[in-house]
Amino acid sequence: MTDTIDGAALLDEVEAFHRRFNVFPTDAAFVAVALWDAHAHLLDCFDSTPRIAFLSPEPGSGKTRALEIVETLVPHPMTAVNASAAALFRSVSAGDGKPTILFDEIDTVFGPKAGDNEELRGFLNAGHRRTGVTYRCIGDGGQQTVQAFPSYCAVAVAGLGSLPDTILSRSVVIRMRRRARNEKVEPFRARVHEAEGHKLRDRLAQWAEQARKSVMGAWPDMPDGVSDRPADVWEPLLAVADAAGGAWPDRARAACVTLVTASKANDKGSLGVRLLTDLRDHVMIGIDRLPTVAILDRLNSLDDAPWADLHGKPLDNRRLSKMLAEYMTADNEPIASRNIKTAGSVLKGYYSADLWDAWARYCPPPPESPLPPLPGTENVA
C-alpha cells in the first residue's frame, strides 16, 4: 500500500526547489509557480488551465531558467521554440500522454516583428478550456474531411515584452527582473539537478492521484475582489492549495490577490478603454460638453498617452469618431458628436451624458482624488 503523501510538505519542497535556482520578484510568484507545477498533474480535474507567463522587458532576466526548472517538475514536458500550430495540436491530440508545453522566446511569435500567427494564437486560446478543440481539414483533394483536434493542455511561456490580450488575460503573469548583485542562486546543472526535479515530479504525480477526488469538482472560495476571468485563472491553483492543506490555502489566496492586483496595474486595457478613461479623468472633468477640436487638443497634449503618435499621426476627428462609435449611450445608440452652441456659432462635440454609460461599464474606478477642471472649461450654453 502506498504511503500517504503530505501535500503541503511536498509543495514546500517544490517551492524550495524553485528558490534554489530562480529569483522571482515576489513570494507570491513562488507560491503561484509551485501550485501551477502541481496543477499540471491534475489537468483532467479542471474546466480550464491557466497559462503561466514569465515576461520581462530585457534579456537575461531568468525566464529561460524558470522554464527549465518547471520542465523537471511537470508531466510530459514539450519544449517548443518556434513550433508550428500544427505540430502542437497534433502532439496534444496524440493520445500518448498530454504534453505540458513550454514555449520559450514567445516574443518571436507575438512580438512586433513576428508577423501573422493567428493559427498559433487560436491554438493557445482554445487550449485554455477543457472543451477546446482545433478544427483542421485532413485528406487529399475532394476526399478532405473536417476533424476536431483536442487543444486542452498546460502551457508555460517565457518572452520579452508582453502578450496578446487574449492570452495575457488567461495567464498568471510573473514579471521577471535581472538578478541584483545581492541576489544569489545555485547554478543549475542539468546532469545533477534534473534527477532531483524528476523525483519531485514523480511524487507530485503520486500525490495528484491521492488528491484527485478532493480536487475534482471543487469550487474554491475566491478572495474578495477576484471574479470573472481572474477567478477562472486562479480556480485550479486554489483547488490544488485547498487539497494540499497546511498553510497553502491562505498563502495561495494571498498570492492570488497580489498577482491579480499587479496584473490590473499593468493592464492598460484596449485603446478604446484608454480613450474613454482619458476622456473621463483628464479631458471632461466637471464638464458636460466639449467641442471636438478642444477634446483633440487636450488628448494630444497629454503626457504618457498614445494620442499624439498613433502610427506616426496624432488622433484626429475621424479616428476619434470611429473609436467612440464602437461604444453605446445609455439609450443603446452609438456615441456620436452633437451640436454644441457657442458664442456666435455651432460646433460639433461630445456630451458627458452620452459617455456616462460607457464610462461605468468599461473604465476602471476613477481616481480617488480627481484633478480640478482645466482652466477655461466653463460650460457654454
PEURDA-V578779 format. One line per field, one symbol per residue. ss: DSSP state (h for helix, s for strand, l for the rest). A space follows every 50 residues. Layout:
# PEURDA-V578779
ss = ???
This chain:
# PEURDA-V578779
ss = llllllhhhhhhhhhhhhhhhlllllhhhhhhhhhhhhhhhhhhhllsll ssssssllllllhhhhhhhhhhhlllssssllllhhhhhhhhllllllls ssslllhhhhlllllllhhhhhhhhhllslllssssssllhhhlssssss llllssssssllllhhhhllsssssllllllllllllllhhhhhhhhhhh hhhhhhhhhhhhhhhllllllllllllhhhhhhhhhhhhhhhhhlllhhh hhhhhhhhhhhhhhhhllllhhhhhhhhhhhhhlllllssshhhhhhhhh lllllllllsllslllhhhhhhhhlllslllllslllsssssllssssss shhhhhhhhhhhlllllllllllllllllll
